[in-house]
Amino acid sequence: MSSPTNKASSHGRKNFFTTVQVPFPDVIGGKINTSNFIEASKGVVELVDRFGGIFAPVKYDMSGNIKKLTEKYESNKERFMYLNDMILIEKQENGNYATDALLWLRRALNFVYTFFKCIREDARKGGNTEDLILFLQKAYEETLKRYHGWMAQQVFGLLAKMCPGRSVLLNTLALGEPDQESEVMEDMDTFLTRLHSNISTLSAFYAQHGLETNTRV
């Protein structure tokens, strides 16, 4: 199945969310299309890559886990059309290759989601906070910190100081086009809504089948 087209692009807007980011798939019957999820996740890797070294560890981790999921999916596309089926079949076969990859990819996606959600909520309140370090720290503490050991936490603390300011981030998302903040924010809403739907579905699925772990790295 091909990746879905971003409907927002039909509005004639040109920003990251309408021209680069592939939408995360609809959740149908509690299932998530594997191919579409992988393509959308690749877009998030490109998103974090645009903000430089601050997200380097996240980018590296996400890319590695996307590669693992892709390998598993391509080994039998029909059988693994949906992430749910891929993971349940692997569980029955006492494997954890794709299961572990999807677990960590979901956590990284949740980190990105929470960071951008903080920016969006700040804008809704009429704020235009330029220093985004606090938002980044909040996202990290709520999503990844509990799974990281001391060394990983220290690395994040150093990289957080490199966080780009709000104006730089919005200009990057607008692909350099001026006066696009309201459009970028609106399209960010669509991106976040679809991303959250996938994250929450996977979180519930992993909890239901006892696949969550508290292992630290």
C-alpha positions as CSV (number, residue, x, y, z in Angstrom):
1,M,0.0,0.0,0.0
2,S,1.4,3.4,-0.9
3,S,1.8,6.2,1.6
4,P,-1.1,8.5,2.1
5,T,-1.0,12.0,0.5
6,N,-0.9,14.9,2.9
7,K,-4.4,16.5,2.4
8,A,-3.1,19.8,3.7
9,S,-1.0,20.2,0.6
10,S,-4.2,20.7,-1.5
11,H,-4.5,24.1,0.3
12,G,-1.5,25.4,-1.6
13,R,0.6,25.7,1.5
14,K,4.3,25.0,1.4
15,N,5.8,24.1,4.8
16,F,7.4,21.1,6.3
17,F,4.1,19.5,7.3
18,T,2.5,19.8,3.8
19,T,5.5,19.1,1.5
20,V,7.8,16.8,3.4
21,Q,6.1,15.1,6.3
22,V,4.0,12.0,5.3
23,P,0.9,11.9,7.5
24,F,0.7,9.1,10.1
25,P,-1.9,6.5,9.0
26,D,-5.4,6.4,10.4
27,V,-6.0,3.8,13.0
28,I,-8.5,1.4,11.6
29,G,-10.0,-1.3,13.9
30,G,-7.1,-0.7,16.3
31,K,-4.6,-1.5,13.6
32,I,-1.8,0.6,12.1
33,N,-0.6,0.1,8.5
34,T,3.1,-0.8,8.7
35,S,4.3,0.7,5.5
36,N,2.6,4.0,6.0
37,F,3.8,4.2,9.6
38,I,7.4,3.6,8.5
39,E,7.2,6.3,5.9
40,A,5.7,8.8,8.3
41,S,8.4,8.0,10.9
42,K,11.1,8.7,8.3
43,G,9.6,12.1,7.9
44,V,10.0,12.7,11.7
45,V,13.7,11.7,11.4
46,E,14.1,14.4,8.7
47,L,12.2,16.8,10.9
48,V,14.6,16.4,13.9
49,D,17.6,16.4,11.5
50,R,16.8,19.9,10.5
51,F,17.4,21.2,14.0
52,G,21.0,20.1,14.1
53,G,23.0,18.2,16.7
54,I,20.6,18.6,19.6
55,F,18.5,15.7,18.3
56,A,21.4,13.7,17.0
57,P,21.0,10.8,19.5
58,V,17.2,10.7,18.8
59,K,17.8,10.7,15.1
60,Y,20.3,7.9,15.3
61,D,18.0,5.8,17.5
62,M,15.0,6.4,15.4
63,S,16.8,5.6,12.1
64,G,18.1,2.3,13.5
65,N,14.7,1.2,14.7
66,I,13.0,2.2,11.5
67,K,15.6,0.1,9.6
68,K,14.8,-2.9,11.8
69,L,11.1,-2.5,11.2
70,T,11.6,-2.1,7.5
71,E,13.7,-5.3,7.4
72,K,11.0,-7.2,9.3
73,Y,8.2,-5.9,7.1
74,E,10.0,-6.6,3.8
75,S,10.6,-10.2,4.9
76,N,6.8,-10.8,4.4
77,K,4.8,-7.7,3.4
78,E,1.5,-9.5,3.3
79,R,1.9,-11.1,6.6
80,F,3.2,-8.0,8.3
81,M,0.8,-5.4,6.6
82,Y,-0.1,-4.2,10.1
83,L,2.2,-3.4,13.0
84,N,-0.1,-5.2,15.4
85,D,0.1,-8.5,13.4
86,M,3.9,-8.2,13.0
87,I,4.4,-7.8,16.8
88,L,1.9,-10.6,17.8
89,I,3.4,-13.0,15.3
90,E,6.9,-12.3,16.6
91,K,5.7,-12.8,20.2
92,Q,4.3,-16.2,19.3
93,E,7.6,-17.1,17.7
94,N,9.5,-15.9,20.9
95,G,11.3,-13.1,19.1
96,N,11.7,-9.4,20.0
97,Y,13.6,-7.8,17.1
98,A,10.7,-5.8,15.7
99,T,9.0,-5.6,19.1
100,D,12.0,-3.8,20.7
101,A,12.5,-1.6,17.7
102,L,8.9,-0.4,17.7
103,L,9.0,0.1,21.5
104,W,11.9,2.5,21.3
105,L,10.7,4.2,18.1
106,R,7.3,4.9,19.8
107,R,9.1,6.4,22.8
108,A,11.2,8.7,20.5
109,L,8.1,9.7,18.6
110,N,6.4,10.5,21.9
111,F,9.4,12.7,22.9
112,V,9.1,14.7,19.6
113,Y,5.3,14.9,20.0
114,T,5.5,16.2,23.5
115,F,8.1,18.8,22.6
116,F,6.0,20.2,19.7
117,K,2.8,20.0,21.8
118,C,4.5,22.3,24.4
119,I,5.2,24.8,21.6
120,R,1.7,24.6,20.3
121,E,0.1,25.0,23.7
122,D,2.3,28.0,24.4
123,A,1.1,29.6,21.2
124,R,-2.6,28.9,22.0
125,K,-2.1,30.8,25.3
126,G,-0.8,33.8,23.3
127,G,2.8,33.1,24.2
128,N,5.7,33.2,21.9
129,T,8.4,31.9,24.2
130,E,11.7,32.2,22.3
131,D,13.8,30.0,24.6
132,L,12.6,26.4,24.0
133,I,15.0,24.6,26.4
134,L,12.3,24.3,29.1
135,F,9.9,22.7,26.6
136,L,12.6,20.3,25.5
137,Q,13.5,19.4,29.1
138,K,9.8,18.8,29.9
139,A,9.4,16.5,26.9
140,Y,12.5,14.5,27.9
141,E,11.5,14.2,31.5
142,E,8.0,13.0,30.6
143,T,9.0,10.5,27.9
144,L,12.6,9.3,27.8
145,K,14.4,10.1,31.0
146,R,13.1,7.2,33.0
147,Y,14.6,4.8,30.4
148,H,18.0,6.4,30.3
149,G,20.9,5.8,32.5
150,W,23.1,8.4,34.0
151,M,25.4,8.8,31.0
152,A,22.5,9.2,28.5
153,Q,20.9,11.8,30.8
154,Q,24.1,13.8,30.9
155,V,24.5,13.8,27.2
156,F,20.9,15.0,26.8
157,G,21.6,17.8,29.3
158,L,24.5,19.0,27.2
159,L,22.7,18.8,23.9
160,A,19.6,20.6,25.4
161,K,21.7,23.8,25.6
162,M,21.9,23.8,21.8
163,C,18.2,23.9,21.4
164,P,17.2,26.4,18.6
165,G,15.1,29.4,19.4
166,R,11.4,29.6,18.5
167,S,12.0,31.9,15.6
168,V,14.6,29.6,14.1
169,L,12.4,26.6,14.5
170,L,9.4,28.2,12.9
171,N,11.4,29.5,10.0
172,T,12.7,26.0,9.5
173,L,9.2,24.5,9.5
174,A,8.1,27.2,7.1
175,L,10.9,26.2,4.8
176,G,12.2,29.8,4.8
177,E,8.9,31.3,3.7
178,P,8.0,34.6,5.6
179,D,4.8,35.2,7.6
180,Q,3.7,31.6,7.8
181,E,3.4,31.1,11.5
182,S,-0.4,30.7,11.7
183,E,-0.3,28.2,8.7
184,V,2.6,26.3,10.2
185,M,0.8,26.1,13.6
186,E,-2.4,24.9,12.0
187,D,-0.7,22.2,10.0
188,M,1.3,21.3,13.1
189,D,-2.0,20.6,14.8
190,T,-2.9,18.0,12.1
191,F,0.5,16.4,12.4
192,L,0.3,16.2,16.2
193,T,-3.2,14.8,16.2
194,R,-2.4,12.0,13.8
195,L,0.9,11.2,15.5
196,H,-0.8,11.1,18.9
197,S,-3.4,8.7,17.6
198,N,-0.6,6.3,16.5
199,I,1.4,6.6,19.7
200,S,-1.6,6.1,22.0
201,T,-2.8,3.1,20.0
202,L,0.7,1.5,20.2
203,S,1.0,2.3,23.9
204,A,-2.3,0.6,24.7
205,F,-1.4,-2.4,22.5
206,Y,1.9,-2.9,24.2
207,A,0.3,-2.6,27.6
208,Q,-2.5,-5.1,26.7
209,H,0.0,-7.7,25.6
210,G,2.6,-7.2,28.3
211,L,5.3,-5.9,26.0
212,E,6.4,-2.8,27.9
213,T,9.8,-2.9,29.6
214,N,11.6,-0.6,32.0
215,T,15.1,-1.5,30.8
216,R,17.5,1.5,30.9
217,V,20.1,2.3,28.3
